[in-house]
Amino acid sequence: MNNRFFIKTFGCKTNQIESEYIKKLLQDNNYIETSFVSDANVCIVNSCTVTQTADKKVLGFIKNVKKKNKNIKVIAIGCYCQTHTNQAIENPNIDIVLGNNEKFKILEYLNKIKYYEVSNILDQNEFEEFTVNNVSKTRATIKIEDGCNNRCSYCIIPFARGKVRSNKLENIINQINILENNGYNEVVLTGIHIGQWGVDFGLTFNHLLKNIEKTNIKQYRLGSLTPNELDDDFFEIVSNSQKFCPHFHLSIQSLCDKTLKSMNRHYETKEVLDLIDKIKKTFPNAFIGCDIIVGFPNETLDDFNITYNNIKKSKLSKVHVFPYSKRENTIAYTMQNQINEKEKNERVRLIKNLSNIKYISFLNENIGKIAKIIIEPQKIAQYYKGISNNYINILCNEKFEGVKEARFEKIIEDKILVKVI
């Protein structure tokens, strides 16, 4: 049988939901998904290229697949293929190369022997609509937009994903209704730059949120947000919502004004710190995570210390930190005063240690508090695992369906044992 496929997804939630749709496409056309690559005839690799490390993980996985099964057909799709097309084509371990415009047409290419098609993503003007009725997780993700109109000096993603194309409002609401009818209690809104939803047809992200409030979904959660896009109207909507999960992930990147300017970010440190304070005032138990890049070109030790100390004094709950990664065709690639890897890694270590301290503090602050929780259906060891609306991994003794209120009782490693009330 030549209709058995294995799919490996790298990178963001957008890639993950796109892979879910590709699975559905194949399964609807009599292809069978396997749990092990050794059982498949075709291996589909949905790639990421946000950093050099991401590239290495993709290529390492593909090389290992071919080493184990030289006869398997490897189809590489997505962001790495879009930005490193020639390298992907010339790679002897890759049989078919498809860009982000082509990956949903994968059925047309499955029977090719050696083939590639990668069109110019910047020419794409329309959001490619798709519907997923079921996903493999308890929480369902909905892709609300693709692309980004910003040109941050370090970022390759606009060249991988193109300009903003928004999913139509009626499509998003329809998708939420389908998922709710199929038993999902929570949806997560994802995309490349979700705060820019609607900019291409004259609507705003806040308009979308107001309409989600009218649906029957019990909870919704937001993907990564840019600090200067959360206005008073946004806070008016979410603070009065019974559905909104108080979980914020902010795309901050630095808390030093000099570095932010060099990165071509359009806000200053004070705005970010004020925003974090506003979130905590509005939602005292909110989880506030962020992305931070360290070792950006020209970031001196003093600049780094400014970011470090601002993180320390802020009410951030956790920090996702990573070293600056040079990406060709970006402004930062040719900047002077590139920081050496040893120094970048040391800065990463320091921020990680600070993040761990802040996260433990956040967990302790929640002991005795009440939150809404959803659990996984299967018991693992002695507990059911789940997640709270404020993004804490929880353990629960009791099995239930839907959303329940629970009290945070006790920290067990990086999770909290809860009691349903």
Secondary structure by P-SEA (a helix, b strand, c coil): ccccbbbbbcccaaaaaaaaaaaaaaaaabbbbbcccccccbbbbbcccccaaaaaaaaaaaaaaaaacccbbbbbbccccccaaaaaaacccccbbbcccccccccccccccccccccccccccccbbbbbccccccbbbbbcbbbbccccccccccccccccccccaaaaaaaaaaaaaacccbbbbbccccccccccccccaaaaaaaaaacccccccccccccccccaaaaaaaaaccccccbbbbccccccaaaaaaacccccaaaaaaaaaaaaaacccbbbbbccccccccccaaaaaaaaaaaaacccccccccccccccccccccccccccaaaaaaaaaaaaaaaaaaaaaaaaaaccbbbbbcccccccccccccccccccccccccccccbbbbbbccccccbbbbbcc
